[in-house]
């Protein structure tokens, strides 16, 4: 997943408000949201859940897209042996 797709996945508004918070809390312009994010906020292009962001999701089956993306990600995690099985109560090592 590339950076722009990641922003659309989570929502440009999340990035905008997190950037705004960090800029104010840390008193640093380093965390200011890029102008394109501010423009998307004004235009209502907030990402996948709104149908438009950096990508156009209007004609896409976003449920299937999310499922496929998460499936690929969990497959990669399994391949790298980074995905642990869920904890089962009563199976604690003694």
QUITA-V634700 format. One line per field, one symbol per residue. ss: DSSP state (H for helix, E for strand, C for the rest). A space follows every 50 residues. Layout:
ss=???
This chain:
ss=CCHHHHHHHHCHHHHHHHHHHHHHHCCCHHHCCCHHHHHHHHHCCCEHHH CECCCECCCCCHHHHHHHHHHHHHHHHHHCCCCCCCCCCCCCCC
